[in-house]
């Protein structure tokens, strides 16, 4: 299953939810969200600085990743960015391709 890096920042009600439910409560909510599209969480970390949250997740496909991103961003509780992650083997396979330019 493809891996994705999700970077998120809590805003407004999201910050209030974090204060009320704690970090583990928010992690459980994200696990449930990922599971709703057939995904699974690999890691979940809070951070200081410009990004509040880093998640590495396995998701079935880009459509599922986009659906999650749209849902989170539309909620108004957080803003997120999703990055597709590639394995070293996938980069090897890409390097062997010979596109014409």
HUQUIZI-V238434 format. One record per residue. OMEGA is omega in radians with two decimals (none if undefined). NEAR is the number of other ideal C-beta (glycine too) atoms within 12 Angstrom. Layout:
omega=OMEGA near=NEAR
omega=OMEGA near=NEAR
This chain:
omega=3.13 near=21
omega=3.12 near=25
omega=-3.12 near=27
omega=2.99 near=35
omega=3.08 near=28
omega=3.04 near=39
omega=-3.05 near=26
omega=3.03 near=36
omega=3.07 near=24
omega=3.05 near=30
omega=3.03 near=20
omega=-3.09 near=15
omega=3.10 near=15
omega=3.10 near=26
omega=3.10 near=20
omega=3.10 near=15
omega=3.10 near=22
omega=3.13 near=26
omega=-3.11 near=14
omega=-3.02 near=15
omega=-3.11 near=19
omega=-3.11 near=13
omega=-3.12 near=20
omega=3.08 near=13
omega=3.11 near=15
omega=3.10 near=31
omega=3.11 near=23
omega=3.12 near=17
omega=3.12 near=30
omega=3.09 near=39
omega=3.12 near=22
omega=3.12 near=16
omega=3.14 near=32
omega=-3.14 near=35
omega=-3.10 near=19
omega=3.08 near=17
omega=3.12 near=27
omega=-3.13 near=19
omega=-3.11 near=30
omega=3.13 near=25
omega=3.02 near=29
omega=3.13 near=22
omega=-3.06 near=22
omega=-3.11 near=26
omega=2.94 near=22
omega=-3.11 near=22
omega=2.97 near=17
omega=3.05 near=9
omega=-3.02 near=11
omega=-3.14 near=12
omega=-3.11 near=21
omega=-2.92 near=27
omega=3.05 near=36
omega=-3.14 near=29
omega=2.94 near=40
omega=-3.06 near=26
omega=2.96 near=38
omega=3.12 near=26
omega=-3.08 near=34
omega=-3.03 near=22
omega=-3.14 near=18
omega=3.12 near=18
omega=3.10 near=16
omega=3.11 near=27
omega=3.13 near=33
omega=3.12 near=21
omega=3.10 near=23
omega=-3.13 near=35
omega=3.11 near=31
omega=-3.12 near=16
omega=-3.13 near=23
omega=-3.10 near=32
omega=3.12 near=21
omega=-3.11 near=13
omega=-3.08 near=21
omega=-3.14 near=17
omega=-3.13 near=28
omega=2.97 near=33
omega=-3.07 near=25
omega=3.03 near=34
omega=-3.13 near=24
omega=3.12 near=32
omega=3.06 near=22
omega=3.12 near=21
omega=3.13 near=23
omega=3.04 near=16
omega=3.07 near=14
omega=3.13 near=10
omega=3.08 near=10
omega=3.08 near=15
omega=3.06 near=12
omega=-3.13 near=11
omega=3.12 near=11
omega=-3.13 near=13
omega=-3.13 near=12
omega=3.11 near=10
omega=-3.12 near=11
omega=3.12 near=7
omega=3.07 near=7
omega=3.13 near=4
omega=none near=4
